[in-house]
Amino acid sequence: MRFETLAVHTGGEPDAETGAIAPPIHLSSTFRHSPDGVHPGELLYQREDNPTQRRLEAALAALEGGARALFYGSGLAACSAALHAYWREDARLVMQNDCYAGFQAQVRHYAQRWGWRVDAVDLADPEAARTALARPATLVWAETPSNPLLRIVDLAALSELAHAAGARLLVDGTFATPALQQPLALGADSVLHSATKYMGGHSDVLGGVLVFAEDGAAARNAFYARELVGLAASPFAAWLVLRGLRSLAPRMRAHCQGARAVARFLAQRPEVEAVHYPGLPEAAGHALAGRQMSDFGGMLSFTLRGGREAALAVAGALVLFVNATSLGGCESLVEHRRSVEGAHPRSPENLLRLSIGLEHPDDLVADLAQALERAR
């Protein structure tokens, strides 16, 4: 079956008991077992597992082509579970140096305490990746497209380098979603998503996802981390993400269409210094993204010639674009990333990140045009 069909039907089967077309939601925190503790239904307690979550995880595994999927309370909870899953004695993490700021903060605060040695590397640079993986590693953490510079990593080549170094490759595919990119098919060992974003799709749920190519030790460790570290999500969150998956494919087509139109417009504006969007033919990662993605996504960023003040002025003059954190919802968002990245910002002072929603592209272009004019 093609992706669109899988997204609608896997995990969305009519309820066996009632025939309901919409999947049921099971909110019970506990499940009956016998006096000696045997639970024939294989369910004991909501933190460990629940029926709604199982439906979602079956769908996630199918959409990514994986053997096992696990759902968590947030994207950062999934990040934490991944570090628990892959840890071993003398663990070495090779992480992308421009990955999600929240994960970078997690690594700064906790990785050393958890026993990880960390090297931040430009994994979009093949030579830098090769140098970093010339010695043994435990886990390689890649993000493509990256946040917020939309840089593209060659996943097939990186998987070969990682495996030759004795490491596993994890790919944060949040910006692309499984609708546009299939990292496991390119050699990755696991995929991470913030389901808060495009999978939920409506800015109303928190969730994180790990999908494993094999149902082995790492997947089991990630499962125990959810149960024992307390990284669980609510059944309602699982139900909302499952609902979101059913419309993911057509939503991503619309997000991509809008982002292309906005990126082309911005690339022609004299106030704009650079546009970061792999869908532009002149983008550094355009050819590679065209090979490993089916489309270029709904995220982009751009820098302004007038520096920080110009960026803030444009963000403040926008009407349809809402100044807010997050991405992947129906509404378009703008964010001055450096202002929200905390004590260790990495984004340029003059950069704005755009999450292109489901509005008509012409209206979004018009909003950007008037904001650029007003901010002059």
C-alpha positions as CSV (number, residue, x, y, z in Angstrom):
1,M,0.0,0.0,0.0
2,R,1.1,3.6,-0.6
3,F,1.8,5.9,2.2
4,E,-1.5,7.8,2.1
5,T,-3.5,4.6,2.4
6,L,-1.3,3.3,5.2
7,A,-1.8,6.5,7.1
8,V,-5.5,6.3,6.9
9,H,-6.0,2.6,7.6
10,T,-3.2,1.4,9.8
11,G,-4.3,1.8,13.4
12,G,-7.6,3.2,12.2
13,E,-9.4,-0.1,11.9
14,P,-13.1,-0.1,13.0
15,D,-13.5,-1.0,16.7
16,A,-14.0,-4.7,17.0
17,E,-16.6,-4.4,19.8
18,T,-18.8,-1.5,18.6
19,G,-17.9,-1.1,14.9
20,A,-17.0,2.5,15.5
21,I,-15.1,4.0,12.6
22,A,-13.2,6.5,14.8
23,P,-10.7,4.6,17.0
24,P,-11.8,4.4,20.6
25,I,-9.8,6.0,23.4
26,H,-9.1,4.0,26.6
27,L,-8.4,6.3,29.5
28,S,-8.1,3.6,32.2
29,S,-5.0,4.0,34.3
30,T,-5.0,0.3,35.4
31,F,-6.1,-3.1,34.1
32,R,-7.6,-6.1,35.8
33,H,-5.3,-9.0,36.7
34,S,-5.7,-12.2,38.7
35,P,-5.0,-12.5,42.4
36,D,-1.5,-13.8,41.7
37,G,-0.6,-10.9,39.4
38,V,-1.1,-12.5,36.0
39,H,-2.7,-10.2,33.5
40,P,-4.0,-12.2,30.6
41,G,-4.7,-9.1,28.5
42,E,-0.9,-8.2,28.7
43,L,-1.8,-4.8,30.1
44,L,-1.1,-3.8,33.7
45,Y,-0.8,-0.1,34.1
46,Q,-1.1,2.9,31.8
47,R,2.4,4.2,32.3
48,E,3.7,0.9,30.9
49,D,1.3,0.6,28.0
50,N,-2.4,1.1,27.0
51,P,-4.6,0.1,24.1
52,T,-4.8,3.5,22.4
53,Q,-1.1,3.9,22.4
54,R,-0.7,0.4,20.9
55,R,-2.9,1.4,18.0
56,L,-0.8,4.5,17.4
57,E,2.5,2.6,17.7
58,A,1.3,0.1,15.1
59,A,0.6,2.9,12.7
60,L,3.9,4.6,13.4
61,A,5.9,1.5,12.8
62,A,4.1,0.9,9.5
63,L,4.6,4.4,8.2
64,E,8.3,4.4,9.0
65,G,8.9,0.8,7.8
66,G,10.2,-0.1,11.3
67,A,9.9,-3.2,13.5
68,R,8.8,-1.3,16.7
69,A,7.6,2.1,17.6
70,L,7.3,3.7,21.0
71,F,5.3,6.8,22.0
72,Y,6.4,9.3,24.7
73,G,5.1,12.4,26.5
74,S,7.1,14.8,24.4
75,G,9.8,15.1,21.8
76,L,12.4,15.7,24.5
77,A,11.1,12.6,26.4
78,A,11.8,10.6,23.3
79,C,15.3,12.1,23.1
80,S,16.0,11.1,26.7
81,A,14.7,7.6,26.0
82,A,17.0,7.3,23.1
83,L,20.1,8.1,25.2
84,H,18.9,5.5,27.7
85,A,18.3,3.0,25.0
86,Y,21.8,3.2,23.4
87,W,24.0,3.8,26.4
88,R,26.8,1.4,27.1
89,E,30.1,1.5,29.0
90,D,32.3,4.3,27.7
91,A,29.5,5.6,25.5
92,R,30.4,8.2,22.8
93,L,27.8,10.3,21.2
94,V,28.5,12.0,17.9
95,M,25.8,14.6,17.4
96,Q,25.0,17.1,14.7
97,N,26.2,20.6,15.8
98,D,23.1,22.4,14.5
99,C,20.4,20.1,15.8
100,Y,17.4,21.1,17.8
101,A,18.3,23.5,20.6
102,G,16.2,21.6,23.2
103,F,18.3,18.4,22.7
104,Q,21.5,20.4,22.8
105,A,20.4,21.7,26.2
106,Q,19.5,18.2,27.4
107,V,23.0,17.0,26.4
108,R,24.7,20.0,28.1
109,H,22.9,19.4,31.4
110,Y,22.7,15.6,31.5
111,A,24.8,13.7,29.0
112,Q,28.0,13.7,31.2
113,R,26.0,12.7,34.3
114,W,24.6,9.8,32.3
115,G,28.1,8.7,31.2
116,W,28.1,10.0,27.6
117,R,31.2,11.5,26.0
118,V,29.9,14.0,23.4
119,D,31.4,15.4,20.2
120,A,29.4,18.0,18.2
121,V,30.1,17.7,14.5
122,D,28.9,19.2,11.2
123,L,27.4,16.0,9.9
124,A,26.3,17.8,6.7
125,D,30.0,18.0,5.8
126,P,31.0,14.6,4.6
127,E,34.7,15.1,5.5
128,A,33.9,16.3,9.0
129,A,31.6,13.3,9.5
130,R,34.3,10.9,8.2
131,T,36.9,12.4,10.5
132,A,34.6,12.2,13.6
133,L,33.8,8.6,12.8
134,A,37.4,7.5,12.2
135,R,37.3,6.3,15.8
136,P,34.7,4.2,17.6
137,A,31.4,5.6,18.6
138,T,28.2,4.4,20.2
139,L,25.5,6.6,18.7
140,V,25.4,9.1,15.8
141,W,22.6,11.7,16.2
142,A,21.6,13.4,12.9
143,E,18.9,15.8,12.0
144,T,17.8,16.4,8.5
145,P,16.5,18.9,7.5
146,S,18.1,20.6,10.5
147,N,16.5,23.2,12.8
148,P,16.7,26.1,12.0
149,L,19.1,26.2,9.1
150,L,17.5,23.4,7.0
151,R,20.8,21.7,6.3
152,I,20.7,18.3,4.6
153,V,22.6,15.3,5.8
154,D,23.4,12.4,3.5
155,L,21.8,9.6,5.4
156,A,22.9,6.6,3.3
157,A,26.6,7.7,3.5
158,L,26.3,8.6,7.2
159,S,24.8,5.2,8.0
160,E,27.8,3.5,6.4
161,L,30.3,5.6,8.4
162,A,28.4,5.1,11.6
163,H,28.2,1.3,11.3
164,A,31.9,1.1,10.3
165,A,32.6,3.0,13.6
166,G,30.5,0.5,15.6
167,A,27.8,3.0,16.1
168,R,24.0,3.1,15.6
169,L,22.5,6.0,13.6
170,L,19.5,7.9,14.9
171,V,17.8,10.4,12.7
172,D,15.6,13.2,14.0
173,G,13.1,13.5,11.1
174,T,10.7,15.9,12.7
175,F,10.8,18.5,9.8
176,A,10.4,15.9,7.1
177,T,8.0,13.4,8.7
178,P,7.6,9.9,7.3
179,A,5.5,11.4,4.5
180,L,8.6,12.9,2.9
181,Q,11.6,10.9,4.2
182,Q,12.2,7.3,5.2
183,P,15.5,7.2,7.2
184,L,15.3,3.5,8.0
185,A,15.3,2.6,4.3
186,L,18.5,4.7,4.0
187,G,20.3,2.7,6.6
188,A,19.4,4.4,9.9
189,D,18.8,2.3,13.0
190,S,16.1,4.5,14.6
191,V,14.0,7.6,13.8
192,L,12.9,10.2,16.3
193,H,10.0,12.7,15.8
194,S,8.4,15.3,17.9
195,A,4.8,14.2,17.3
196,T,3.8,17.6,18.7
197,K,4.6,19.0,15.3
198,Y,3.3,17.7,12.0
199,M,2.1,14.3,13.2
200,G,-0.4,16.0,15.6
201,G,-0.8,18.8,13.1
202,H,-3.1,21.1,15.1
203,S,-0.9,22.6,17.8
204,D,-2.9,20.9,20.5
205,V,-0.9,17.9,21.7
206,L,2.6,17.0,23.0
207,G,4.2,13.7,22.1
208,G,7.5,12.1,21.0
209,V,8.2,9.1,18.9
210,L,11.0,6.5,18.5
211,V,10.8,4.0,15.7
212,F,13.4,1.2,15.5
213,A,14.5,-0.8,12.5
214,E,14.9,-3.9,14.7
215,D,12.9,-4.9,17.8
216,G,16.1,-5.6,19.7
217,A,18.0,-4.5,22.8
218,A,17.8,-0.8,22.1
219,A,14.0,-0.9,21.6
220,R,13.6,-2.8,24.8
221,N,15.7,-0.3,26.7
222,A,13.7,2.5,25.3
223,F,10.5,0.8,26.4
224,Y,11.8,0.3,30.0
225,A,12.9,4.0,30.0
226,R,9.3,5.0,29.3
227,E,8.1,2.8,32.1
228,L,10.8,3.3,34.8
229,V,11.9,6.9,34.1
230,G,8.3,8.0,33.7
231,L,8.4,9.3,30.1
232,A,4.9,8.1,29.3
233,A,2.2,10.0,27.4
234,S,-1.5,10.1,28.1
235,P,-3.9,8.0,26.0
236,F,-5.6,11.2,24.9
237,A,-2.3,12.4,23.5
238,A,-1.9,9.1,21.6
239,W,-5.4,9.4,20.3
240,L,-4.8,12.9,19.0
241,V,-1.6,11.9,17.2
242,L,-3.3,8.9,15.7
243,R,-6.0,11.2,14.4
244,G,-3.4,13.5,13.0
245,L,-1.6,10.8,11.1
246,R,-4.7,10.1,9.0
247,S,-4.4,13.5,7.3
248,L,-0.6,13.8,7.4
249,A,0.0,13.1,3.7
250,P,-2.4,15.8,2.2
251,R,-1.4,18.3,4.9
252,M,2.3,17.8,4.1
253,R,1.6,18.4,0.4
254,A,-0.1,21.7,1.3
255,H,2.7,22.7,3.7
256,C,5.3,22.0,1.0
257,Q,3.4,24.0,-1.7
258,G,3.1,27.0,0.6
259,A,6.8,26.8,1.6
260,R,7.9,26.8,-2.0
261,A,5.9,29.9,-2.8
262,V,7.2,31.7,0.3
263,A,10.8,30.7,-0.3
264,R,10.7,31.9,-3.9
265,F,9.2,35.2,-2.9
266,L,11.8,35.8,-0.1
267,A,14.7,34.9,-2.4
268,Q,13.8,37.8,-4.7
269,R,13.5,40.5,-1.9
270,P,16.4,43.0,-1.6
271,E,15.9,43.1,2.2
272,V,16.7,39.3,2.5
273,E,20.3,38.2,2.9
274,A,19.7,34.5,2.5
275,V,16.9,31.9,2.4
276,H,17.4,28.5,3.9
277,Y,15.1,26.1,2.1
278,P,16.2,22.9,0.4
279,G,13.5,23.3,-2.3
280,L,15.3,26.2,-3.9
281,P,17.5,25.1,-6.8
282,E,20.4,27.2,-5.5
283,A,20.3,25.7,-2.0
284,A,23.4,23.8,-1.0
285,G,21.5,20.6,-0.1
286,H,19.0,20.8,-2.9
287,A,20.2,17.8,-5.0
288,L,20.7,15.6,-2.0
289,A,17.3,16.5,-0.5
290,G,15.8,15.7,-3.9
291,R,17.3,12.2,-3.7
292,Q,16.3,11.3,-0.2
293,M,13.1,13.2,0.2
294,S,9.9,13.1,-1.8
295,D,9.4,16.8,-1.2
296,F,11.2,19.6,0.6
297,G,9.0,20.3,3.6
298,G,7.0,23.2,5.1
299,M,9.8,24.8,7.2
300,L,12.2,27.5,6.1
301,S,14.3,30.3,7.6
302,F,15.8,33.5,6.3
303,T,18.2,36.2,7.3
304,L,17.7,39.9,6.9
305,R,20.4,42.5,5.8
306,G,19.4,44.8,8.6
307,G,20.5,42.5,11.4
308,R,18.6,41.7,14.6
309,E,16.6,44.9,14.6
310,A,15.3,44.3,11.1
311,A,14.4,40.7,12.0
312,L,12.4,41.7,15.0
313,A,10.7,44.5,13.1
314,V,9.6,42.1,10.4
315,A,8.4,39.6,12.9
316,G,6.4,42.3,14.7
317,A,4.8,43.6,11.6
318,L,3.4,40.2,10.4
319,V,-0.3,39.7,10.7
320,L,-1.1,36.2,9.5
321,F,2.1,34.7,10.9
322,V,1.9,34.3,14.6
323,N,5.0,34.8,16.8
324,A,5.1,31.5,18.6
325,T,7.3,28.5,19.3
326,S,6.7,25.1,17.7
327,L,5.8,24.2,14.1
328,G,3.7,21.9,12.0
329,G,0.2,23.2,12.8
330,C,-2.5,24.6,10.5
331,E,-1.5,28.2,11.3
332,S,1.7,29.8,10.1
333,L,4.2,30.7,12.7
334,V,7.3,33.0,12.8
335,E,10.0,32.9,15.4
336,H,13.2,34.8,16.1
337,R,15.1,31.7,17.1
338,R,18.0,33.3,18.9
339,S,15.6,35.0,21.3
340,V,14.2,31.7,22.5
341,E,17.3,29.4,22.5
342,G,18.2,30.2,26.1
343,A,21.7,30.7,27.5
344,H,23.6,29.1,24.6
345,P,22.0,30.4,21.4
346,R,23.3,29.2,18.0
347,S,21.0,30.9,15.5
348,P,22.1,34.1,13.7
349,E,20.8,37.3,15.2
350,N,19.1,38.2,11.9
351,L,17.4,34.9,11.4
352,L,13.6,34.3,11.4
353,R,12.2,30.8,11.2
354,L,8.9,30.2,9.4
355,S,6.5,27.3,9.8
356,I,4.2,27.4,6.8
357,G,0.7,26.5,7.7
358,L,-2.3,25.7,5.5
359,E,-3.4,29.2,4.6
360,H,-3.4,30.1,0.9
361,P,0.3,30.8,-0.2
362,D,-0.7,34.1,-1.8
363,D,-2.0,35.4,1.5
364,L,1.2,34.4,3.3
365,V,3.3,36.1,0.6
366,A,1.2,39.2,0.9
367,D,1.7,39.3,4.6
368,L,5.5,39.0,4.3
369,A,5.5,41.7,1.6
370,Q,3.7,44.2,3.8
371,A,5.9,43.3,6.8
372,L,9.1,43.8,4.8
373,E,7.8,47.1,3.5
374,R,6.8,48.4,7.0
375,A,10.1,47.3,8.6
376,R,12.2,49.3,6.1
